[in-house]
Amino acid sequence: MSLTGWFIKRKILLLPALLMIRTGFSQLCSGMFSDPVVTINFGAGNNPGNPLPQVPSAYQYTSADCPAEGSYAVRNATFLCFSSNWHAIPFDHTPSDPNGYFLLINALRGPSDIYVDTIRSLCANTVFELSVWEVNVLNPAACSGNGINPNLTLSVLDLNGSVLGQINSSDISENQPYLWVQQRLQFRTPVNSGDVIIKITSNAANGCGNEFAIDDITLRPCGGILTAAFATTSSTIIDVCESDQMNYQMNATIGSGYTNPIIQWQVSYDGGANWAAIPGANGTSYIRPPASAGDYAYRFSVRENNAAASACIFNSNILGIQVLTAPFAQATNYVFGCYGSTIAFFAAGGSSYEWTGPNGFYSTSQGPEIPNVNFSHAGLYKVKVSNSGGCFSYDSTDLVIYPAPVAILSPVQASLCEGDSVRLNAGGSLRYQWDPPMGLSSDTIAAPFAKPAKTTTYTVKVYNEHTCYDTASVKIIVWEKPEAFAGPDKIVLKGRTVQMESGVKGSDVSYSWSPPDYLDHPSLVRPKTKPPETIVYKLTVVSNKGCGISTDDVKVEVVTKMFIPTGFTPNNDGLNDKWFITAIEDYPHAVIEVFNRWGQKLYTGYGKNYQPWDGTYNKMPVSPGTYVYQINLHNNTAVLKGTVTLIR
């Protein structure tokens, strides 16, 4: 634990439940209370704890988790007692006490003594504080909200039974969550004896309620005020770097109330958990010499020369010295850069950094950068690495600047037809890397052939022996070759118009139809035609970039009656993808049905708003094969029946 954390812990005691302190005693101590000289925390271990001789015989010990009325248990936790009418208390009150026990009581009708103990060898004729922590274990909702609250009396008596001090807790209320309550009593020990009897008495009635736990019974003496202070600062904590230490003088001030005090300075290396006497440090001043890095706590103790060795020791406040180690400064061992590039430094080991270097370079970044470096930036760079305590150390690194190559590339732009290639020529150094590699004969040579599938910009990195590089780029424009698609053959009823489903592709192309007869607009890619008889049209596409010519034919078959195809190929190639019945629109009441071999209907179409079958059922492709159709024209003619073959 750090010293800062220790001081916070001394001021605020962090516990798993809320705490309350009851102070109902008259003030006897005019000085300060020392650390406890007696602590009763009932020990620690697995459940159950052993019986306690300090609990009167009227109460029966039980090893069970939930003692019945008139019984007690020693537990490190209690859960789900009496159908959860009691709180679940997962640990005791004592801080940092794994498996620590507490005393759990289901009280009899009061008044009844629940704990009686004789404490011996206290300092005679001295004011002490008796402290007990108590908790009502009853849930507020239990007993229909009318539970009996515990009421405890603390008493201190001499061995003859005379009362030295007494206080009543008043009712300890139920709380959600459970609440530990501290009850404190000041008393003075007999003039000629340090032996006393402490007694805790339950006053409440029995019944539903009056169940509680107690823990951490302590006794601590009151003495004159003891003050430890540094000679050179009013602070109680000094933070210092290990290399900056000096001799630190600590002074002891002893208040009134001590006749012949003996002083002993002490040191703790674990945040005040354990203390050791400093040999020879028995004066009102102690000079602490430099020490290795770590956390040190100091205090002095006082006891009367004729007092018992341990029962009447009083301790001062605590002083702390935190010796901080210098950070281990680490800068990048070796930094090099290429002329014109960005250089990055990096350091570690601290919380703040200061860099200095050539040309007045200065930065407080952990990883500063220098953009566009030149040869004047080369040299030694130093970094000061500091930690949060202000301690620091240095490290350095050399920056070396290497010359960068100059990339040469030809051509800087080229155009070619799809499928053709062009040679690229790079130069300027030793090693080459092209990106992207697609379409190149090699991406690691100076002069690869480029045959990209589409317009591409190639970038080459030209490396020298220091891995420095320069880049150059070339744009290769790819002209698509012409491609003619006259579309699927058409079947049209004589006297009707049909539109071509044609298309053209290619970069900068011209196209024409031949013959132009019966076309409404021969200059269109998808013209309409109304031929009087079957005709074949040719679509010609010419590249204006010299990348070739493409042609395709389409047949428009003219029929004089409805035409039912015997097959189709629904493979999305644009040719015969649907089973199209020519002139079915002339029969608006017609119903077209298609069945598989088991008689399952796969398709229904109508003459009105005709939608040809696309070879699916419930939007899923059907298998290749032969299917039966029937067409009812609803014009007093026979139903047309036949088969259609689906090919994929």
N, C-alpha and C positions, 0 to 999 in steps of 0.2 A: 504494500500500500504506500502511495506517495505521501509526503508530509502534508501537502495541501489536502488530500483526501482524509488524512487522519484528523486534521483540525476541524474539517466539516463534520466528521463523525462525532467528535466531541461535543459539537453544538446541537446537532440534530440526530437523534437515535432512530434509525430507519427500521421499522418492524413490519411484519406482514399484516397486522391489523392496526386500526386507529388506537391512539393512546390518549389517556386522560390522567392528569395529576391532581389528586385531592390534597390540599394543604389547609388543614384545619387546626394546626397546633399553634401555641404561643411561641414567639421567637425567643430562643435561648442563645443561639450561636451568634456572636458578634464578630466573628472572624470569617474563616472559610472552612468548608468541609473538605477533608482529604479523600483519597481513594478508599473504597471499602476495605476494612480489615477483616470482616467476616462476610462471606457470600455463601448462601444456601440455595443452590439451584437444582437440587435433587438428582444430580448426575445425568448420565446419558446411557443409552443402550437400546436394545430391542425390547419390544413389548412382551410381557409386562415388566415394570420395575418391581423391586423388592419391597416388602412391607417396611413401614417407617415406625421406629419405636417412639418417635415424637408425637404420633397420633394417638390420643387417648383410647383406652380399651372399649369405650362405649361405641366406637366405630369399628366395623368389621372390614378387614382387608379382602379385596377380591382381585383376581387376575383377569377378570372380564373387562371388556372395553367400556361397558356402561354400568357403573355401580348402582345398586338399588338403594332405596332410602335407608340411611343409617350405615352406609358402606362407603369405602373410598378405594381409589385405584391410583397407581403411579404409572403414567402413560407418556409416550412421546407424541401421541396423536389420538384423536377420537373422532369417529364417523358414524352418522346415521343412527344415533342412539334414540331409542323409544320412538320409532317411526319418524325420525328426523325432527322430533320436538326439540332436540338439542342441536346446537350449532355443530358443523363439522370444523374441528380445529386441527389443522394439519401439522402444526409444530408448536413448540413451546415459546415462551416469551423471550428467552435468552438469545441475544444476537449471536450469530456465527457459532451455533451450537447444534451440529447435526445430531438428530435422534435424541435431543435433550428432553428430559422428563419434566412434567409438572404434576402437582398434587390435585386430583380430581375428587370432589366431595359431593355426595348427595346427602344433605344435612338433615339431622334430626330436629325436632322442635326445640327452639332456643329458650333460654341460653344454653349452649353446649360448647365446650372447648374442643377445637378441632386440631390445634397444634400447640404443643408446649415443649420448650427447649431451654436448656441451661447453657449459657454462654460464659466462658471463663477467660480470665487473664486480659480483660479489657483494661484500658488506662483508667485508674481511679480518679474520682472527682473531675470528670471530663464530660463535656456535652457530646452526646452521640445522636445520630439520626438513624432511626429504624425505618426501613422502607420495604413494602410488600406490594407486589403486583397481583391484581385480582381480576377475574373476568366472570361475568354472568353467562353461563353456557346455554341458557334457555332462549329459544327463538321467540321473538315478540308475538308471533301468531299462535304459539302453543297455549294450552290451557284456556282456550277461547278468548285469548287476549287478556286474561286475568291472572297471570302467573305471579307467584310469590317471589319478590326480589330479595336477594341475600342482603344481610345487614351484619357487618363485621366490626368487632372492637379489637384494637391492638392495645396490649398492655405490656409494660415492663415493670418487673418487681425485683426487689433485692431478695437474697436467699431467705430472709425472714418473712417474706410475703408482703412487705410494705410496697405500695405502688410508687414507682419512680416517674411514670408517665403513662398516659392513657388517651386514646382517641377513638371515636366512633366514625365509621365510614358513611353513615346514613345509607339509605337504600341504594344498592348497585343496580341500576336500571338495565332492562333488556335493550339490546341494540342490534341493528342490521346494517352492516356486518357486525360480528362480535367486536367488543371493545375492551382492551386491557386497561385497567385503572390502577394508578399508583397511589397507595396510601402511605403517608409519612408521619412519623412521630419523633419529636425531639425530647431527650431526657438527659439527666446528669447521673453518672455512676456514683455509687457511694464514696464517701471521702476516703475510706481506708480499704476499699475493695474494688476489683474490676470484674466481679462475678455477678451476673444478672440472669433473670428468667424472662424469656419473651413468651407471650401467650396470644393466640388468635382465637376469638370466641365468636360463634354464630349466634345471632339474636333472633332471627326470623322464625316464623312458624313453619311446621312441616306441611306437606300437601303437595299440590301441583306447583312445582317451582322450588326455590331455595336450593339450587344446584349451581356449583361454581368451581373454579380452579384457582390455585395460587401458585406463584413462581417467584424466583429471584428475591429472596429475603436477604437484605444487606444491612450491615452496620458500619457507619463511617464516623470518625471522630471530627470534632470541630477544634480548630486551633487558630492562632493568630495568622493574619494574612501573610502569605509567602509570595514574593514576586521575583521572578527571574527575568533579566533583561540584558540585551546586548549593550555594550558600552558606547557604540558608535551609531546606533540606529534605534528608533522606537518600534520598528517592525519586529514581529516575533518569528519571522521566517526570512532567511537570507538565501538567495539563489546565486551561485557563483560558479564560474567556469573552473575546471580543475587546474588550469595553468595560471589562473588569476588569484588563487587563494592567498590569504595572509593569516596571521594569528588573530583569532577572534576572542575578545574578552567578554565573559558573561559575569554579571554581578548579581548577588543574592541580597534581597531586602527582606528582613524578618520583622514582622509586626509584633505588637505587644502580646503578652500571654505566655511567653517562654522564659523560664528561669535560667537554665543553663543548657541551651540548645547545642546539639552536635550536628554539623552539616556534612552531607555526603552528596557530591555531584554524581549524576547517573547518565548513562547513554543507552539509547535503544537503536537497533539497526533494522527493526521490523515494524516501524510506524507506531511504536508505543505498546506493542503486545507483550514484549519482554524487556526488562531493564537490567543493566549491569552497573555495579559501582565502578567509578573511575578511580583507580589506585592513586592515593595521595591528594585527591581533589576534595579537600575538607574545609576550604576557606570560603570567605564571602565573595571571592572572585575566582574564576577559573579561566585560564587561557587555553583555548582549543587550537592546536597546531593544524597545519594543512593535512589533508587525508585524501585517500583515493576517492574516485567517483562513487556516489551513492547518496542515500537519504539518511540523515542523522537527526535524532531527536535528543534533546538535553533537558534535564530538570535537576533540581536539588531537593533532597529530603532532609527533614529535621526531626530529631527526637530529643527528649530530655535526657540528660546524662544519666539520671537514675531511673529512667523508665524501662519498661519491658522492651525486648529487642524488636518486636513486630507490631504489637497492639497499639502503640502510640506514635507511629510514624506518620508524619504529615508531608505531603508532596506539593511542590510549587506548580505553577503553570509550566507549559512546555515551550521550549525554543527549538526551532528547526533550522538546519543547514542542509541545503540541497546542493551537492557538488555535481556539476554537469560535465559530461565528457565532451571534448571537442568533436565535431562531426568528422566522419571519414570522407574527406572530399574526394570525389571521383569524377574526372573529366575524361571525355573520349580520348583514348591514348594517341591515336594518329588520325588526323583529318587531312584529306586531300580533296582537291576540286579541280574542275576543268575551267579553263578561261571562259568567262561569260555565263557560267552556271550559277546556281544558288547553293551556298554552303551552309550546312547546319551543324552547330555545336550542341553538346549535351553534357550536363553534369548531374550528379546525384549525391545523396548523403545528408542533405539539410532541408531547411524550409525556406531559405531565401538565398539568392545568388547575385553576385556582381562580377561581370566580365569586363576585362580591359584588354586592349591589343593595339596593333599598328594603326596609323592614321586616326588616332584619337578614338578608337572603337570603345564603346561603353554600352552595356546592356544589363538589365536586372531580370532578364528572362532565364528560366532554367535551360531552355533550348533555343538560343537566339539564332537567327539566320542572316546571312549576307547575300543579297541578290546581285547578279551580274558581276561576279568577282573578276578582278584583274590581277596582274602580278604584284601590284603594290600592296595587296591585302595579305600576301604571304608573310609568315613570321610567327612569333611566340604569343599565345593568348593565355591569360591567367584568369582564374575564377576564384573568388572568395565565397566559400560555402559556410553559411551560418545556420544554427539551429534555433529553436524557439526560445532558448535561454540566453541567446546572444553570443554563445561560443562559436568560434569559427576556425577554419583551416583553409589552406590553399592547395590548388593543383593547377597544372598547366598542360597545354598541348600545342604542338606545332602544326601550322597550316601550310601545306605545299600546294602550289598552283601549277597545273600542267597545261601546255598549249592544247588547243582544240583543233581538230581537222576542219577543212572547209569542203563540204560536199559538192560534187559536180554531177550533173545529171542531164542527159539528153535522150529523147526530146522532152520539152516541158509540157507538151500536149500533143495528142495524136488522135486521129479518127480512123475507124476501120469498120468493115462490114462484119456482121455476126459470123463467127466461125473462123475469121482471119486472125493473124497474129502480128505483133510488132516487137522488135528487139529494143530493149532499154539498156542504156549505157551509163553506169555510175562510176565515179572515181573520186580521188582525194585522200585515200588512206588504205588501211590494210584489210579491214573486215567489214562485211556488209550484212544488213538484215532488212528484208523487205516486209511490208505489211500493207494490205492483207496478203497472205500467201496464195489465196485461191486464184487460179488461172495463170500462175507463173510456172515456168519450167523448173525453177529453183528459187528459193527465197534467201539464199545465203551466198550468191555469186554476184559479181559486179554487173554482168550483162545477161540477164535472163530474157527469155521470150515471154511476152505477155499475151494471153489469149482469154480475156475476160468474157464472161457470158453476158454481162451488161456493163453499162458505163461505170467505171471504177477509177478512184484516185489512189495511186500507189505511193507510199512514202518509204524512202530508204534511209536507214541510219548508217552513217559511215563512221566506224570506230578506228582509233589509233591504238598504239601499244599501251597507253595508260587508261584505256576504256573510255576516254573522252570521245564524244561523238557530235556530229552535226547532221542535220536532216535536209532532205530535198524531196519534192513531190512532183508527180506527173499525172495528168488526167487523161485517161483513155476513154474516148467517146465511142460507144458501140452503136452502129446503125443496125437495126433489126432488118433481116431479110424480108422481102415481100411474101405474103401468104394469102392465097385466095381460098375462100370457102363459099361455094355457091349455095350451100344449104341442102336440106333433104329434098328428094324428088317429091313432086306434088301431084295429086289427083284432084281434078276440078270438074264439076258438072258444066257441061257446055252452056255458055252464056253467062257463067259466073266469073267473078274476079278473084284471084288468089294473090297473096303477097309472099315474096321470097323471104326465106329466113337465112339470108346470106350475111357474110362479114368479110372484112379485110384487115390485115395486120401488116406492120412494117413501119420503118422510119421514112418519112417524106416520100409517100407512094402516090401513084396515079392509078386509076382503075377505069374499066369500060366493060359494057355488056355487048355481046354479039350473038345473034342479030339483035338489033334494037326493036324489032317488030313487036307491036302490041304492048310494049312497056309504057307505063304512064309517064315515068321520068327515068330515062336511061342513065342519067347522071347520079342517081341515088344508089347507095349501097344495097338497099332493100326495096326495090321498086315493086309495083303491082303489075299484073298482066292479065289479059282476057283474050287468050288465043282461041281461034275458031276450031283448031285441031291440035293434036299432040305436037309439041315442039321441044327442042333441046337448046338451052341457053349456055353460053360460055362466059365466065367472069375472068377477066385478065387484070392482074395487078403488077405494076411496073415500079421498081425502085428508082427514084430520081437521083439517088446517091451512087448508082451503078452497082447495086447489090443484087441484080438479077430480076427475073420475071417468074410469076406464078400464075397458073390457070386452074380452073375447076369448072365442071359442067353440072347442070341441074336439068332434070327432065320434068316437064309439065305435061301430064297425061290428061287429055280431055275425054270425059265419058258422058254418055247420054242418060245414064240412070244411076241409082244408088250403088256405091261400090263398097264391099265388105272385105277388108284385107284378111288374108289367111294367117298372118304372123306379124310380129313386131319385136323390137329389141330394146327394152327399157334399160339401157346402160349409160344414159346421160351423155352420149356422144353427139347429140343433136340430130341424129338420123334415126327415124322411125322409133322414137322413144315412147310413143303412145299409139294405142290401137284406135286409129281415126277412121270413122265410117263416113265416107263422102256422101254429101247431100242428105244426111239424116235430118238436117234442120227443116227439110221440106215436109217432114212428118212431125208436127209439134206435139202430137199425142203419143208418139212412139215411146216404148219402154224397152231398154236393152238390158239383158241380164247375162252374167257369166257365172258358171259353176265349175267346181273341181270335180274329180272323178267320183267323189263320195256324195255328190249332190249339194254340197255346201255353197251357198250363194256368196260370191266374192265381190261382185260389182253390180250396181244398178245405175243406168244412165237414162236420160230423157231427150226426146227430140227438141223440146224447148229448152233453151239455155244449155245446150249440149256440152258436156265435159267428157272427153274421151278417157278410157281406162288407161292408167299409168302403170299397171302391173303390180299394184299393192292391195293389201287387205288390212283394214284397221291401221293404215299408214306404215305397214311393214311389207317389204318385198316378198312376193310369193315365189315359189321355186320354179325353175324352168320346166316346161312341159306343155302338154296339150290340154286345152280347156274347152268346155262346151258353152256355146252361146245360144240364146234365143231372142228374137226381136219381134215384138208385137207392134205393128204399125198402127193398129186401131183404125183401120180404114176398110174393114170388111174383107180383108185378104188373109191368106193363111199366115200363121206364125212362121217366121224364117228361123231355121235351125242350122247349126254347123259347128265347126271347131276352129279354134285359133291357137297357133303355136307361139309360146313365149320363149324367146331365146335370150340368154344373158352372156 
